[in-house]
Amino acid sequence: MTEQKIGDFIVKALDVLHFKIVSDLDQIKTSAVSVQDFFAPKFLHWIFGENEQIQGYEGLQINIFLSAKRLIPYVEITYEKKAPAFAKIDDPIAMLKKHYGTLYTDATTFEEKVLSVERS
């Protein structure tokens, strides 16, 4: 985790954001999910700015699961520490919504509204 840290509560977006294409909920919830199951982007300036940094977190992990047919995202965000309220804290969900439009942060809703529809 230390390699992602740039400064206090600033991380490299390229080190913390990963994608996986899924067709069912088991591919999201399985405890056997490993880093090898994901792929990382080459560039993120179109979401996180020219410096490709996310401020306000340490130990940040953003996993984006894309539905296999329509690439609709389900986003999971975890972190070890969040900066104090008076500091600048980016909102990764809002930043991703600006790019994707529709995204889900609840796995059950993602399964009901996206994955089950794609299987029909």
HUPE-V683146 format. One record per residue. N is the residue number from 1. RES is the residue in one small letter. OMEGA is omega in whole degrees, -180 to 180 (NA if undefined). Layout:
# HUPE-V683146
[[N;RES;OMEGA] [N;RES;OMEGA]]
This chain:
# HUPE-V683146
[[1;m;-175] [2;t;-179] [3;e;179] [4;q;-174] [5;k;177] [6;i;180] [7;g;178] [8;d;177] [9;f;174] [10;i;-179] [11;v;176] [12;k;-179] [13;a;-179] [14;l;-179] [15;d;-173] [16;v;-176] [17;l;-179] [18;h;-179] [19;f;172] [20;k;177] [21;i;-175] [22;v;176] [23;s;174] [24;d;-174] [25;l;179] [26;d;179] [27;q;177] [28;i;-171] [29;k;-176] [30;t;179] [31;s;-179] [32;a;179] [33;v;-180] [34;s;179] [35;v;-179] [36;q;179] [37;d;-175] [38;f;170] [39;f;-176] [40;a;177] [41;p;176] [42;k;-178] [43;f;176] [44;l;-178] [45;h;-180] [46;w;176] [47;i;-171] [48;f;176] [49;g;-175] [50;e;-179] [51;n;180] [52;e;-180] [53;q;175] [54;i;-177] [55;q;173] [56;g;-176] [57;y;168] [58;e;-178] [59;g;-177] [60;l;174] [61;q;178] [62;i;176] [63;n;179] [64;i;177] [65;f;-178] [66;l;178] [67;s;-171] [68;a;-175] [69;k;-175] [70;r;178] [71;l;175] [72;i;-174] [73;p;165] [74;y;-172] [75;v;173] [76;e;179] [77;i;174] [78;t;177] [79;y;179] [80;e;-178] [81;k;174] [82;k;-179] [83;a;176] [84;p;-175] [85;a;-178] [86;f;-178] [87;a;175] [88;k;-180] [89;i;177] [90;d;176] [91;d;-177] [92;p;179] [93;i;179] [94;a;180] [95;m;178] [96;l;178] [97;k;179] [98;k;180] [99;h;-174] [100;y;-172] [101;g;179] [102;t;171] [103;l;-178] [104;y;177] [105;t;178] [106;d;-175] [107;a;-179] [108;t;178] [109;t;178] [110;f;178] [111;e;-176] [112;e;-172] [113;k;-175] [114;v;-173] [115;l;-179] [116;s;178] [117;v;-179] [118;e;179] [119;r;-176] [120;s;NA]]
